[in-house]
Amino acid sequence: MRILFDNGTPRGLARLLRGHAVEEARARGWEELANGELIEAAEQAGFDVLLTTDKNIRHQQNLKARKIALVVLEHSQWPMVKLVAEAIVAAVNAAQPGSYAEVEVPFKQ
C-alpha cells in the first residue's frame, strides 16, 4: 500500500510499516493543504492510506465516497506511539477504501 503521513505523524513509524511505500505530505509540498484538499490530492496521487493525528478530520469530511482509508492516531508522542506500533500496523494492514480507524495512543504521564 501507498501511505501518506500527514504533518505530525511520527517519522519513525515508516520503518515499522514494512512492505508499504511511505511518503510525507511535507515532501510533496502538501504541508499547507487543508484536510479536504489533502485527502483529494492524496487520492489523485494514488495513495491508499492517510495516516494522521487529526482526530477532527472525521467530522470535517464526508468519508463515505472516498477511495483513501484514514488511520488516525490520538497523538504523536513518539515514546508512546512506539508502545502501540503493532496496533497501528494492524490498522494500516486492515485499511480498505473509505475506511476510518482510530488507534488509541496512551499519554505519557
NORVEN-V647049 format. One record per backbone hydrogen bond with DSSP energy under -1.0 kcal/mol. CO is the residue of the C=O (numbers start at 1). NH is the residue of the N-H. If there is no record, write none. Layout:
{{CO;NH} {CO;NH}}
This chain:
{{1;21} {2;48} {2;49} {3;23} {4;51} {5;25} {6;9} {10;13} {11;14} {13;16} {16;18} {17;20} {21;3} {23;5} {25;30} {26;29} {30;33} {34;38} {35;39} {36;40} {37;41} {38;42} {39;43} {40;44} {41;45} {42;47} {43;46} {48;69} {49;4} {50;71} {51;6} {52;73} {53;55} {54;57} {56;59} {56;60} {57;61} {63;66} {69;50} {70;101} {71;52} {72;103} {77;80} {77;81} {78;82} {81;84} {82;85} {84;88} {85;89} {86;90} {87;91} {88;92} {89;93} {90;94} {92;95} {96;99} {99;70} {101;72} {103;74}}
